[in-house]
Amino acid sequence: MKQTTFASQAFERKKKQTRPQRSRGDLERVVPWAALLAVTELHYPTTGRRGRPPMPEATMLRIDFM
């Protein structure tokens, strides 16, 4: 368990959402993530290759939409 700081306590009590938090919430409501992931999973690289493993598909799709 980590010790809480004054800054983290102040941030937790913060009521107003920031612009990025609002835009992420809007994206979650509007974009059909499950349907898009079903389409892109055929073309997304999987493990089994050499080198660094790929980022999760859902994360990369959300980054593309941002």
PQR file of N, CA, C, O and H, with PARSE charges and radii, in Angstrom:
ATOM      1  N   MET A   1       0.851  -1.177   0.000 -0.4000 1.5000
ATOM      2  CA  MET A   1       0.000   0.000   0.000 -0.0000 2.0000
ATOM      3  C   MET A   1       0.894   1.237   0.000  0.5500 1.7000
ATOM      4  O   MET A   1       1.809   1.359   0.815 -0.5500 1.4000
ATOM      5  N   LYS A   2       0.618   2.137  -0.913 -0.4000 1.5000
ATOM      6  CA  LYS A   2       1.420   3.348  -1.002 -0.0000 2.0000
ATOM      7  C   LYS A   2       0.887   4.418  -0.063  0.5500 1.7000
ATOM      8  O   LYS A   2      -0.309   4.486   0.218 -0.5500 1.4000
ATOM      9  H   LYS A   2      -0.125   2.038  -1.574  0.4000 1.0000
ATOM     10  N   GLN A   3       1.785   5.236   0.405 -0.4000 1.5000
ATOM     11  CA  GLN A   3       1.392   6.339   1.261 -0.0000 2.0000
ATOM     12  C   GLN A   3       0.812   7.462   0.396  0.5500 1.7000
ATOM     13  O   GLN A   3       1.377   7.814  -0.639 -0.5500 1.4000
ATOM     14  H   GLN A   3       2.757   5.181   0.177  0.4000 1.0000
ATOM     15  N   THR A   4      -0.303   8.010   0.824 -0.4000 1.5000
ATOM     16  CA  THR A   4      -0.920   9.094   0.064 -0.0000 2.0000
ATOM     17  C   THR A   4      -0.224  10.415   0.389  0.5500 1.7000
ATOM     18  O   THR A   4       0.239  10.631   1.509 -0.5500 1.4000
ATOM     19  H   THR A   4      -0.762   7.725   1.665  0.4000 1.0000
ATOM     20  N   THR A   5      -0.163  11.278  -0.597 -0.4000 1.5000
ATOM     21  CA  THR A   5       0.454  12.584  -0.413 -0.0000 2.0000
ATOM     22  C   THR A   5      -0.634  13.646  -0.377  0.5500 1.7000
ATOM     23  O   THR A   5      -1.795  13.375  -0.686 -0.5500 1.4000
ATOM     24  H   THR A   5      -0.539  11.103  -1.507  0.4000 1.0000
ATOM     25  N   PHE A   6      -0.246  14.853   0.002 -0.4000 1.5000
ATOM     26  CA  PHE A   6      -1.212  15.946   0.024 -0.0000 2.0000
ATOM     27  C   PHE A   6      -1.742  16.232  -1.382  0.5500 1.7000
ATOM     28  O   PHE A   6      -2.923  16.527  -1.563 -0.5500 1.4000
ATOM     29  H   PHE A   6       0.697  15.073   0.254  0.4000 1.0000
ATOM     30  N   ALA A   7      -0.865  16.142  -2.357 -0.4000 1.5000
ATOM     31  CA  ALA A   7      -1.283  16.410  -3.734 -0.0000 2.0000
ATOM     32  C   ALA A   7      -2.288  15.367  -4.221  0.5500 1.7000
ATOM     33  O   ALA A   7      -3.272  15.719  -4.873 -0.5500 1.4000
ATOM     34  H   ALA A   7       0.094  15.902  -2.210  0.4000 1.0000
ATOM     35  N   SER A   8      -2.055  14.091  -3.914 -0.4000 1.5000
ATOM     36  CA  SER A   8      -2.984  13.060  -4.366 -0.0000 2.0000
ATOM     37  C   SER A   8      -4.325  13.182  -3.655  0.5500 1.7000
ATOM     38  O   SER A   8      -5.368  12.927  -4.257 -0.5500 1.4000
ATOM     39  H   SER A   8      -1.256  13.806  -3.385  0.4000 1.0000
ATOM     40  N   GLN A   9      -4.312  13.567  -2.386 -0.4000 1.5000
ATOM     41  CA  GLN A   9      -5.572  13.769  -1.680 -0.0000 2.0000
ATOM     42  C   GLN A   9      -6.349  14.933  -2.263  0.5500 1.7000
ATOM     43  O   GLN A   9      -7.571  14.857  -2.390 -0.5500 1.4000
ATOM     44  H   GLN A   9      -3.465  13.774  -1.897  0.4000 1.0000
ATOM     45  N   ALA A  10      -5.662  16.006  -2.620 -0.4000 1.5000
ATOM     46  CA  ALA A  10      -6.331  17.161  -3.212 -0.0000 2.0000
ATOM     47  C   ALA A  10      -6.888  16.797  -4.583  0.5500 1.7000
ATOM     48  O   ALA A  10      -7.980  17.236  -4.944 -0.5500 1.4000
ATOM     49  H   ALA A  10      -4.670  16.067  -2.516  0.4000 1.0000
ATOM     50  N   PHE A  11      -6.157  16.009  -5.339 -0.4000 1.5000
ATOM     51  CA  PHE A  11      -6.608  15.611  -6.671 -0.0000 2.0000
ATOM     52  C   PHE A  11      -7.827  14.701  -6.596  0.5500 1.7000
ATOM     53  O   PHE A  11      -8.713  14.789  -7.445 -0.5500 1.4000
ATOM     54  H   PHE A  11      -5.270  15.652  -5.046  0.4000 1.0000
ATOM     55  N   GLU A  12      -7.886  13.826  -5.590 -0.4000 1.5000
ATOM     56  CA  GLU A  12      -9.019  12.918  -5.441 -0.0000 2.0000
ATOM     57  C   GLU A  12     -10.298  13.671  -5.087  0.5500 1.7000
ATOM     58  O   GLU A  12     -11.390  13.243  -5.460 -0.5500 1.4000
ATOM     59  H   GLU A  12      -7.166  13.755  -4.899  0.4000 1.0000
ATOM     60  N   ARG A  13     -10.173  14.775  -4.380 -0.4000 1.5000
ATOM     61  CA  ARG A  13     -11.355  15.549  -3.998 -0.0000 2.0000
ATOM     62  C   ARG A  13     -11.818  16.485  -5.107  0.5500 1.7000
ATOM     63  O   ARG A  13     -12.860  17.127  -4.979 -0.5500 1.4000
ATOM     64  H   ARG A  13      -9.286  15.123  -4.077  0.4000 1.0000
ATOM     65  N   LYS A  14     -11.073  16.566  -6.166 -0.4000 1.5000
ATOM     66  CA  LYS A  14     -11.394  17.466  -7.266 -0.0000 2.0000
ATOM     67  C   LYS A  14     -12.693  17.014  -7.945  0.5500 1.7000
ATOM     68  O   LYS A  14     -12.823  15.852  -8.329 -0.5500 1.4000
ATOM     69  H   LYS A  14     -10.226  16.045  -6.270  0.4000 1.0000
ATOM     70  N   LYS A  15     -13.631  17.916  -8.086 -0.4000 1.5000
ATOM     71  CA  LYS A  15     -14.936  17.572  -8.638 -0.0000 2.0000
ATOM     72  C   LYS A  15     -15.024  17.835 -10.137  0.5500 1.7000
ATOM     73  O   LYS A  15     -15.646  17.054 -10.858 -0.5500 1.4000
ATOM     74  H   LYS A  15     -13.525  18.860  -7.774  0.4000 1.0000
ATOM     75  N   LYS A  16     -14.424  18.903 -10.616 -0.4000 1.5000
ATOM     76  CA  LYS A  16     -14.552  19.291 -12.003 -0.0000 2.0000
ATOM     77  C   LYS A  16     -13.673  18.414 -12.896  0.5500 1.7000
ATOM     78  O   LYS A  16     -12.499  18.189 -12.601 -0.5500 1.4000
ATOM     79  H   LYS A  16     -13.919  19.538 -10.030  0.4000 1.0000
ATOM     80  N   GLN A  17     -14.260  17.922 -13.996 -0.4000 1.5000
ATOM     81  CA  GLN A  17     -13.503  17.110 -14.943 -0.0000 2.0000
ATOM     82  C   GLN A  17     -12.731  18.014 -15.897  0.5500 1.7000
ATOM     83  O   GLN A  17     -13.189  19.099 -16.254 -0.5500 1.4000
ATOM     84  H   GLN A  17     -15.213  18.105 -14.236  0.4000 1.0000
ATOM     85  N   THR A  18     -11.566  17.552 -16.298 -0.4000 1.5000
ATOM     86  CA  THR A  18     -10.767  18.297 -17.255 -0.0000 2.0000
ATOM     87  C   THR A  18     -11.261  18.016 -18.670  0.5500 1.7000
ATOM     88  O   THR A  18     -12.054  17.099 -18.884 -0.5500 1.4000
ATOM     89  H   THR A  18     -11.195  16.670 -16.008  0.4000 1.0000
ATOM     90  N   ARG A  19     -10.801  18.793 -19.619 -0.4000 1.5000
ATOM     91  CA  ARG A  19     -11.222  18.622 -21.011 -0.0000 2.0000
ATOM     92  C   ARG A  19     -10.849  17.235 -21.556  0.5500 1.7000
ATOM     93  O   ARG A  19     -11.693  16.596 -22.184 -0.5500 1.4000
ATOM     94  H   ARG A  19     -10.157  19.538 -19.445  0.4000 1.0000
ATOM     95  N   PRO A  20      -9.613  16.743 -21.339 -0.5600 1.5000
ATOM     96  CA  PRO A  20      -9.295  15.385 -21.831  0.2800 2.0000
ATOM     97  C   PRO A  20     -10.177  14.304 -21.208  0.5500 1.7000
ATOM     98  O   PRO A  20     -10.539  13.340 -21.882 -0.5500 1.4000
ATOM     99  N   GLN A  21     -10.526  14.454 -19.930 -0.4000 1.5000
ATOM    100  CA  GLN A  21     -11.399  13.469 -19.298 -0.0000 2.0000
ATOM    101  C   GLN A  21     -12.781  13.484 -19.924  0.5500 1.7000
ATOM    102  O   GLN A  21     -13.392  12.433 -20.116 -0.5500 1.4000
ATOM    103  H   GLN A  21     -10.232  15.238 -19.383  0.4000 1.0000
ATOM    104  N   ARG A  22     -13.274  14.670 -20.241 -0.4000 1.5000
ATOM    105  CA  ARG A  22     -14.581  14.776 -20.894 -0.0000 2.0000
ATOM    106  C   ARG A  22     -14.545  14.174 -22.298  0.5500 1.7000
ATOM    107  O   ARG A  22     -15.476  13.475 -22.698 -0.5500 1.4000
ATOM    108  H   ARG A  22     -12.778  15.524 -20.084  0.4000 1.0000
ATOM    109  N   SER A  23     -13.475  14.440 -23.046 -0.4000 1.5000
ATOM    110  CA  SER A  23     -13.404  13.914 -24.414 -0.0000 2.0000
ATOM    111  C   SER A  23     -13.282  12.398 -24.416  0.5500 1.7000
ATOM    112  O   SER A  23     -13.849  11.736 -25.286 -0.5500 1.4000
ATOM    113  H   SER A  23     -12.718  15.008 -22.722  0.4000 1.0000
ATOM    114  N   ARG A  24     -12.548  11.836 -23.454 -0.4000 1.5000
ATOM    115  CA  ARG A  24     -12.465  10.375 -23.372 -0.0000 2.0000
ATOM    116  C   ARG A  24     -13.823   9.776 -23.034  0.5500 1.7000
ATOM    117  O   ARG A  24     -14.188   8.726 -23.563 -0.5500 1.4000
ATOM    118  H   ARG A  24     -12.087  12.373 -22.747  0.4000 1.0000
ATOM    119  N   GLY A  25     -14.563  10.427 -22.167 -0.4000 1.5000
ATOM    120  CA  GLY A  25     -15.908   9.957 -21.839 -0.0000 2.0000
ATOM    121  C   GLY A  25     -16.827  10.011 -23.036  0.5500 1.7000
ATOM    122  O   GLY A  25     -17.637   9.107 -23.244 -0.5500 1.4000
ATOM    123  H   GLY A  25     -14.267  11.280 -21.738  0.4000 1.0000
ATOM    124  N   ASP A  26     -16.708  11.074 -23.832 -0.4000 1.5000
ATOM    125  CA  ASP A  26     -17.519  11.191 -25.050 -0.0000 2.0000
ATOM    126  C   ASP A  26     -17.168  10.084 -26.037  0.5500 1.7000
ATOM    127  O   ASP A  26     -18.059   9.498 -26.652 -0.5500 1.4000
ATOM    128  H   ASP A  26     -16.050  11.808 -23.663  0.4000 1.0000
ATOM    129  N   LEU A  27     -15.881   9.794 -26.193 -0.4000 1.5000
ATOM    130  CA  LEU A  27     -15.465   8.726 -27.114 -0.0000 2.0000
ATOM    131  C   LEU A  27     -16.003   7.370 -26.674  0.5500 1.7000
ATOM    132  O   LEU A  27     -16.417   6.564 -27.508 -0.5500 1.4000
ATOM    133  H   LEU A  27     -15.157  10.270 -25.694  0.4000 1.0000
ATOM    134  N   GLU A  28     -16.000   7.117 -25.373 -0.4000 1.5000
ATOM    135  CA  GLU A  28     -16.490   5.836 -24.871 -0.0000 2.0000
ATOM    136  C   GLU A  28     -17.972   5.652 -25.190  0.5500 1.7000
ATOM    137  O   GLU A  28     -18.410   4.534 -25.463 -0.5500 1.4000
ATOM    138  H   GLU A  28     -15.664   7.772 -24.696  0.4000 1.0000
ATOM    139  N   ARG A  29     -18.744   6.734 -25.160 -0.4000 1.5000
ATOM    140  CA  ARG A  29     -20.171   6.648 -25.433 -0.0000 2.0000
ATOM    141  C   ARG A  29     -20.471   6.531 -26.924  0.5500 1.7000
ATOM    142  O   ARG A  29     -21.417   5.842 -27.307 -0.5500 1.4000
ATOM    143  H   ARG A  29     -18.388   7.642 -24.939  0.4000 1.0000
ATOM    144  N   VAL A  30     -19.685   7.187 -27.768 -0.4000 1.5000
ATOM    145  CA  VAL A  30     -20.019   7.313 -29.184 -0.0000 2.0000
ATOM    146  C   VAL A  30     -19.460   6.183 -30.041  0.5500 1.7000
ATOM    147  O   VAL A  30     -20.151   5.687 -30.931 -0.5500 1.4000
ATOM    148  H   VAL A  30     -18.917   7.747 -27.457  0.4000 1.0000
ATOM    149  N   VAL A  31     -18.230   5.773 -29.789 -0.4000 1.5000
ATOM    150  CA  VAL A  31     -17.542   4.820 -30.671 -0.0000 2.0000
ATOM    151  C   VAL A  31     -17.872   3.377 -30.274  0.5500 1.7000
ATOM    152  O   VAL A  31     -17.755   3.023 -29.101 -0.5500 1.4000
ATOM    153  H   VAL A  31     -17.669   6.176 -29.065  0.4000 1.0000
ATOM    154  N   PRO A  32     -18.282   2.544 -31.230 -0.5600 1.5000
ATOM    155  CA  PRO A  32     -18.555   1.126 -30.947  0.2800 2.0000
ATOM    156  C   PRO A  32     -17.249   0.327 -30.913  0.5500 1.7000
ATOM    157  O   PRO A  32     -16.862  -0.266 -31.920 -0.5500 1.4000
ATOM    158  N   TRP A  33     -16.579   0.307 -29.782 -0.4000 1.5000
ATOM    159  CA  TRP A  33     -15.253  -0.297 -29.672 -0.0000 2.0000
ATOM    160  C   TRP A  33     -15.260  -1.777 -30.012  0.5500 1.7000
ATOM    161  O   TRP A  33     -14.359  -2.255 -30.701 -0.5500 1.4000
ATOM    162  H   TRP A  33     -16.894   0.788 -28.964  0.4000 1.0000
ATOM    163  N   ALA A  34     -16.246  -2.500 -29.547 -0.4000 1.5000
ATOM    164  CA  ALA A  34     -16.269  -3.956 -29.778 -0.0000 2.0000
ATOM    165  C   ALA A  34     -16.335  -4.276 -31.272  0.5500 1.7000
ATOM    166  O   ALA A  34     -15.652  -5.186 -31.743 -0.5500 1.4000
ATOM    167  H   ALA A  34     -16.978  -2.111 -28.987  0.4000 1.0000
ATOM    168  N   ALA A  35     -17.142  -3.544 -32.004 -0.4000 1.5000
ATOM    169  CA  ALA A  35     -17.260  -3.792 -33.439 -0.0000 2.0000
ATOM    170  C   ALA A  35     -15.963  -3.438 -34.169  0.5500 1.7000
ATOM    171  O   ALA A  35     -15.545  -4.155 -35.078 -0.5500 1.4000
ATOM    172  H   ALA A  35     -17.697  -2.805 -31.621  0.4000 1.0000
ATOM    173  N   LEU A  36     -15.336  -2.349 -33.777 -0.4000 1.5000
ATOM    174  CA  LEU A  36     -14.079  -1.956 -34.416 -0.0000 2.0000
ATOM    175  C   LEU A  36     -12.947  -2.933 -34.095  0.5500 1.7000
ATOM    176  O   LEU A  36     -12.124  -3.242 -34.957 -0.5500 1.4000
ATOM    177  H   LEU A  36     -15.676  -1.767 -33.038  0.4000 1.0000
ATOM    178  N   LEU A  37     -12.913  -3.411 -32.869 -0.4000 1.5000
ATOM    179  CA  LEU A  37     -11.880  -4.394 -32.507 -0.0000 2.0000
ATOM    180  C   LEU A  37     -12.069  -5.695 -33.279  0.5500 1.7000
ATOM    181  O   LEU A  37     -11.093  -6.350 -33.644 -0.5500 1.4000
ATOM    182  H   LEU A  37     -13.582  -3.160 -32.170  0.4000 1.0000
ATOM    183  N   ALA A  38     -13.311  -6.068 -33.526 -0.4000 1.5000
ATOM    184  CA  ALA A  38     -13.573  -7.292 -34.292 -0.0000 2.0000
ATOM    185  C   ALA A  38     -13.068  -7.155 -35.723  0.5500 1.7000
ATOM    186  O   ALA A  38     -12.586  -8.129 -36.300 -0.5500 1.4000
ATOM    187  H   ALA A  38     -14.104  -5.537 -33.229  0.4000 1.0000
ATOM    188  N   VAL A  39     -13.170  -5.968 -36.299 -0.4000 1.5000
ATOM    189  CA  VAL A  39     -12.705  -5.745 -37.669 -0.0000 2.0000
ATOM    190  C   VAL A  39     -11.187  -5.708 -37.742  0.5500 1.7000
ATOM    191  O   VAL A  39     -10.591  -6.268 -38.661 -0.5500 1.4000
ATOM    192  H   VAL A  39     -13.561  -5.177 -35.830  0.4000 1.0000
ATOM    193  N   THR A  40     -10.560  -5.045 -36.768 -0.4000 1.5000
ATOM    194  CA  THR A  40      -9.110  -4.854 -36.840 -0.0000 2.0000
ATOM    195  C   THR A  40      -8.301  -6.040 -36.333  0.5500 1.7000
ATOM    196  O   THR A  40      -7.103  -6.119 -36.609 -0.5500 1.4000
ATOM    197  H   THR A  40     -11.045  -4.590 -36.021  0.4000 1.0000
ATOM    198  N   GLU A  41      -8.920  -6.968 -35.599 -0.4000 1.5000
ATOM    199  CA  GLU A  41      -8.138  -8.064 -35.018 -0.0000 2.0000
ATOM    200  C   GLU A  41      -7.537  -8.988 -36.080  0.5500 1.7000
ATOM    201  O   GLU A  41      -6.538  -9.658 -35.818 -0.5500 1.4000
ATOM    202  H   GLU A  41      -9.892  -6.903 -35.375  0.4000 1.0000
ATOM    203  N   LEU A  42      -8.129  -9.031 -37.262 -0.4000 1.5000
ATOM    204  CA  LEU A  42      -7.593  -9.876 -38.330 -0.0000 2.0000
ATOM    205  C   LEU A  42      -6.266  -9.331 -38.863  0.5500 1.7000
ATOM    206  O   LEU A  42      -5.417 -10.099 -39.316 -0.5500 1.4000
ATOM    207  H   LEU A  42      -8.941  -8.486 -37.474  0.4000 1.0000
ATOM    208  N   HIS A  43      -6.088  -8.030 -38.812 -0.4000 1.5000
ATOM    209  CA  HIS A  43      -4.915  -7.394 -39.400 -0.0000 2.0000
ATOM    210  C   HIS A  43      -3.871  -6.964 -38.381  0.5500 1.7000
ATOM    211  O   HIS A  43      -2.769  -6.566 -38.758 -0.5500 1.4000
ATOM    212  H   HIS A  43      -6.778  -7.406 -38.444  0.4000 1.0000
ATOM    213  N   TYR A  44      -4.201  -7.038 -37.104 -0.4000 1.5000
ATOM    214  CA  TYR A  44      -3.273  -6.572 -36.076 -0.0000 2.0000
ATOM    215  C   TYR A  44      -2.221  -7.645 -35.806  0.5500 1.7000
ATOM    216  O   TYR A  44      -2.562  -8.824 -35.710 -0.5500 1.4000
ATOM    217  H   TYR A  44      -5.096  -7.362 -36.799  0.4000 1.0000
ATOM    218  N   PRO A  45      -0.942  -7.258 -35.681 -0.5600 1.5000
ATOM    219  CA  PRO A  45       0.107  -8.264 -35.453  0.2800 2.0000
ATOM    220  C   PRO A  45      -0.039  -8.928 -34.089  0.5500 1.7000
ATOM    221  O   PRO A  45      -0.456  -8.307 -33.112 -0.5500 1.4000
ATOM    222  N   THR A  46       0.316 -10.201 -34.055 -0.4000 1.5000
ATOM    223  CA  THR A  46       0.267 -10.946 -32.799 -0.0000 2.0000
ATOM    224  C   THR A  46       1.691 -11.283 -32.380  0.5500 1.7000
ATOM    225  O   THR A  46       2.647 -10.973 -33.091 -0.5500 1.4000
ATOM    226  H   THR A  46       0.655 -10.705 -34.849  0.4000 1.0000
ATOM    227  N   THR A  47       1.821 -11.910 -31.239 -0.4000 1.5000
ATOM    228  CA  THR A  47       3.148 -12.323 -30.782 -0.0000 2.0000
ATOM    229  C   THR A  47       3.635 -13.476 -31.639  0.5500 1.7000
ATOM    230  O   THR A  47       2.892 -14.009 -32.463 -0.5500 1.4000
ATOM    231  H   THR A  47       1.044 -12.162 -30.662  0.4000 1.0000
ATOM    232  N   GLY A  48       4.865 -13.848 -31.442 -0.4000 1.5000
ATOM    233  CA  GLY A  48       5.436 -14.927 -32.225 -0.0000 2.0000
ATOM    234  C   GLY A  48       6.511 -14.420 -33.156  0.5500 1.7000
ATOM    235  O   GLY A  48       7.235 -15.210 -33.763 -0.5500 1.4000
ATOM    236  H   GLY A  48       5.468 -13.414 -30.773  0.4000 1.0000
ATOM    237  N   ARG A  49       6.621 -13.118 -33.275 -0.4000 1.5000
ATOM    238  CA  ARG A  49       7.679 -12.524 -34.069 -0.0000 2.0000
ATOM    239  C   ARG A  49       8.846 -12.160 -33.159  0.5500 1.7000
ATOM    240  O   ARG A  49       8.739 -12.198 -31.933 -0.5500 1.4000
ATOM    241  H   ARG A  49       6.033 -12.477 -32.782  0.4000 1.0000
ATOM    242  N   ARG A  50       9.927 -11.818 -33.770 -0.4000 1.5000
ATOM    243  CA  ARG A  50      11.078 -11.363 -32.999 -0.0000 2.0000
ATOM    244  C   ARG A  50      10.872  -9.920 -32.581  0.5500 1.7000
ATOM    245  O   ARG A  50      10.100  -9.183 -33.192 -0.5500 1.4000
ATOM    246  H   ARG A  50      10.015 -11.787 -34.766  0.4000 1.0000
ATOM    247  N   GLY A  51      11.572  -9.534 -31.534 -0.4000 1.5000
ATOM    248  CA  GLY A  51      11.544  -8.144 -31.109 -0.0000 2.0000
ATOM    249  C   GLY A  51      10.520  -7.864 -30.027  0.5500 1.7000
ATOM    250  O   GLY A  51      10.021  -8.762 -29.349 -0.5500 1.4000
ATOM    251  H   GLY A  51      12.199 -10.133 -31.038  0.4000 1.0000
ATOM    252  N   ARG A  52      10.231  -6.587 -29.897 -0.4000 1.5000
ATOM    253  CA  ARG A  52       9.329  -6.131 -28.853 -0.0000 2.0000
ATOM    254  C   ARG A  52       7.905  -6.605 -29.135  0.5500 1.7000
ATOM    255  O   ARG A  52       7.445  -6.549 -30.276 -0.5500 1.4000
ATOM    256  H   ARG A  52      10.636  -5.858 -30.447  0.4000 1.0000
ATOM    257  N   PRO A  53       7.205  -7.073 -28.095 -0.5600 1.5000
ATOM    258  CA  PRO A  53       5.815  -7.491 -28.318  0.2800 2.0000
ATOM    259  C   PRO A  53       4.936  -6.282 -28.629  0.5500 1.7000
ATOM    260  O   PRO A  53       5.197  -5.187 -28.130 -0.5500 1.4000
ATOM    261  N   PRO A  54       3.898  -6.465 -29.449 -0.5600 1.5000
ATOM    262  CA  PRO A  54       3.048  -5.336 -29.817  0.2800 2.0000
ATOM    263  C   PRO A  54       2.214  -4.838 -28.642  0.5500 1.7000
ATOM    264  O   PRO A  54       1.933  -5.579 -27.701 -0.5500 1.4000
ATOM    265  N   MET A  55       1.829  -3.574 -28.718 -0.4000 1.5000
ATOM    266  CA  MET A  55       0.934  -2.992 -27.722 -0.0000 2.0000
ATOM    267  C   MET A  55      -0.438  -3.661 -27.856  0.5500 1.7000
ATOM    268  O   MET A  55      -0.752  -4.211 -28.911 -0.5500 1.4000
ATOM    269  H   MET A  55       2.058  -2.972 -29.482  0.4000 1.0000
ATOM    270  N   PRO A  56      -1.256  -3.619 -26.800 -0.5600 1.5000
ATOM    271  CA  PRO A  56      -2.599  -4.196 -26.918  0.2800 2.0000
ATOM    272  C   PRO A  56      -3.400  -3.495 -28.018  0.5500 1.7000
ATOM    273  O   PRO A  56      -3.297  -2.283 -28.210 -0.5500 1.4000
ATOM    274  N   GLU A  57      -4.177  -4.267 -28.711 -0.4000 1.5000
ATOM    275  CA  GLU A  57      -4.928  -3.751 -29.861 -0.0000 2.0000
ATOM    276  C   GLU A  57      -5.912  -2.661 -29.450  0.5500 1.7000
ATOM    277  O   GLU A  57      -6.044  -1.655 -30.148 -0.5500 1.4000
ATOM    278  H   GLU A  57      -4.261  -5.251 -28.555  0.4000 1.0000
ATOM    279  N   ALA A  58      -6.600  -2.844 -28.335 -0.4000 1.5000
ATOM    280  CA  ALA A  58      -7.585  -1.853 -27.888 -0.0000 2.0000
ATOM    281  C   ALA A  58      -6.910  -0.525 -27.568  0.5500 1.7000
ATOM    282  O   ALA A  58      -7.460   0.535 -27.870 -0.5500 1.4000
ATOM    283  H   ALA A  58      -6.493  -3.661 -27.768  0.4000 1.0000
ATOM    284  N   THR A  59      -5.739  -0.568 -26.968 -0.4000 1.5000
ATOM    285  CA  THR A  59      -5.008   0.651 -26.642 -0.0000 2.0000
ATOM    286  C   THR A  59      -4.610   1.401 -27.896  0.5500 1.7000
ATOM    287  O   THR A  59      -4.782   2.618 -27.973 -0.5500 1.4000
ATOM    288  H   THR A  59      -5.293  -1.429 -26.723  0.4000 1.0000
ATOM    289  N   MET A  60      -4.081   0.694 -28.878 -0.4000 1.5000
ATOM    290  CA  MET A  60      -3.652   1.350 -30.110 -0.0000 2.0000
ATOM    291  C   MET A  60      -4.834   1.930 -30.881  0.5500 1.7000
ATOM    292  O   MET A  60      -4.710   2.992 -31.490 -0.5500 1.4000
ATOM    293  H   MET A  60      -3.941  -0.294 -28.817  0.4000 1.0000
ATOM    294  N   LEU A  61      -5.966   1.253 -30.862 -0.4000 1.5000
ATOM    295  CA  LEU A  61      -7.144   1.762 -31.551 -0.0000 2.0000
ATOM    296  C   LEU A  61      -7.641   3.050 -30.899  0.5500 1.7000
ATOM    297  O   LEU A  61      -8.025   3.992 -31.593 -0.5500 1.4000
ATOM    298  H   LEU A  61      -6.066   0.389 -30.367  0.4000 1.0000
ATOM    299  N   ARG A  62      -7.633   3.090 -29.577 -0.4000 1.5000
ATOM    300  CA  ARG A  62      -8.059   4.304 -28.870 -0.0000 2.0000
ATOM    301  C   ARG A  62      -7.086   5.456 -29.126  0.5500 1.7000
ATOM    302  O   ARG A  62      -7.513   6.604 -29.250 -0.5500 1.4000
ATOM    303  H   ARG A  62      -7.321   2.325 -29.014  0.4000 1.0000
ATOM    304  N   ILE A  63      -5.801   5.170 -29.205 -0.4000 1.5000
ATOM    305  CA  ILE A  63      -4.809   6.199 -29.507 -0.0000 2.0000
ATOM    306  C   ILE A  63      -5.040   6.758 -30.903  0.5500 1.7000
ATOM    307  O   ILE A  63      -4.939   7.967 -31.111 -0.5500 1.4000
ATOM    308  H   ILE A  63      -5.454   4.238 -29.104  0.4000 1.0000
ATOM    309  N   ASP A  64      -5.348   5.895 -31.855 -0.4000 1.5000
ATOM    310  CA  ASP A  64      -5.624   6.359 -33.226 -0.0000 2.0000
ATOM    311  C   ASP A  64      -6.828   7.286 -33.270  0.5500 1.7000
ATOM    312  O   ASP A  64      -6.832   8.262 -34.021 -0.5500 1.4000
ATOM    313  H   ASP A  64      -5.430   4.913 -31.686  0.4000 1.0000
ATOM    314  N   PHE A  65      -7.841   6.995 -32.479 -0.4000 1.5000
ATOM    315  CA  PHE A  65      -9.030   7.834 -32.481 -0.0000 2.0000
ATOM    316  C   PHE A  65      -8.819   9.159 -31.757  0.5500 1.7000
ATOM    317  O   PHE A  65      -9.499  10.142 -32.055 -0.5500 1.4000
ATOM    318  H   PHE A  65      -7.837   6.203 -31.868  0.4000 1.0000
ATOM    319  N   MET A  66      -7.898   9.194 -30.825 -0.4000 1.5000
ATOM    320  CA  MET A  66      -7.621  10.449 -30.122 -0.0000 2.0000
ATOM    321  C   MET A  66      -6.927  11.403 -31.064  0.5500 1.7000
ATOM    322  O   MET A  66      -6.600  12.525 -30.676 -0.5500 1.4000
ATOM    323  H   MET A  66      -7.346   8.396 -30.583  0.4000 1.0000
TER
END
